[in-house]
Amino acid sequence: MSTPRFLDLPPGVTPQKLETPQGAFAALEALPVSGVVERWPALLVPGLTGSKEDFIAVLMTLAQSGRRVVAVDLRGQYETPGPDDPAAYTCAALGADVDLLAQAIGGGDPVHLVGHSFGGLVAREAVIDGRTRFASFTLMSSGPAGVEGRRARNGRQIMEEIPTLGLEHLWHHRMEPDALAADVSDEILAFLRKRLLTNSPTGLACMAEQVLSMYDRTDELRQIEIPTLVLYGEHDDGWSPETQSETAARLGAECVVVPGAVHSPAVEAPETTAAALVRFWNAAEKHYLDTRSNAM
């Protein structure tokens, strides 16, 4: 299990509440420690059992590229409240939330969008629905359809156990043993427990169903004219590296494999991951400006 370095926020990173027509979303906002914000902002969307804290290790580096960078908790995740209505947690509904968040963050400018794992499936909905103009899109450790392998089994357990046995059971019988096997510190163990138990049970169960059943929208995504990056760890155990490489080829997208990383490159190899994102974002902005210049 990957664990975020969260106990001390890096310089320039602060907790925020983002107000949208759908309500307030908990966020971590990163601004440059030195220099000014001169490039387009970025929005980072976490995975199924994750949260904004999963991006802490990359936030300062990303912001130092001259950007406002915002990582959020989705509706029903950790510090963002959510309703008991299962319809609020479909990929389409959560994607509509991402639209609102991007519009709030961008303030009229295009926004770079990054979705990790299940967050990639959610963010993809926002790109395809066309309500928001994005500067670029990154699928981080995310696949074309439902999750595969061991993580698919975990998803089924979450979906089946939460409605009958609850989050405490899931923690003690699934999540805590994994964390102890990974030899995490007591402080991080306490955070992981608090994070899981603060989730909306309805939301987590419904998101698990979505990550298992989501259908392939790669061909639809390819029709959207947006710079796209597929980034994943060389040992990914969510969607296989082969599946993600094939997705990149189908999209005609750039593909970055992070050496040594598994399913959470932003945690397991933060400097490599941040460098790849900054390079991709800068290239996407240059391409946009060059295209506009040639069109005049």
Disulfide bonds with the S-S distance in Angstrom:
none
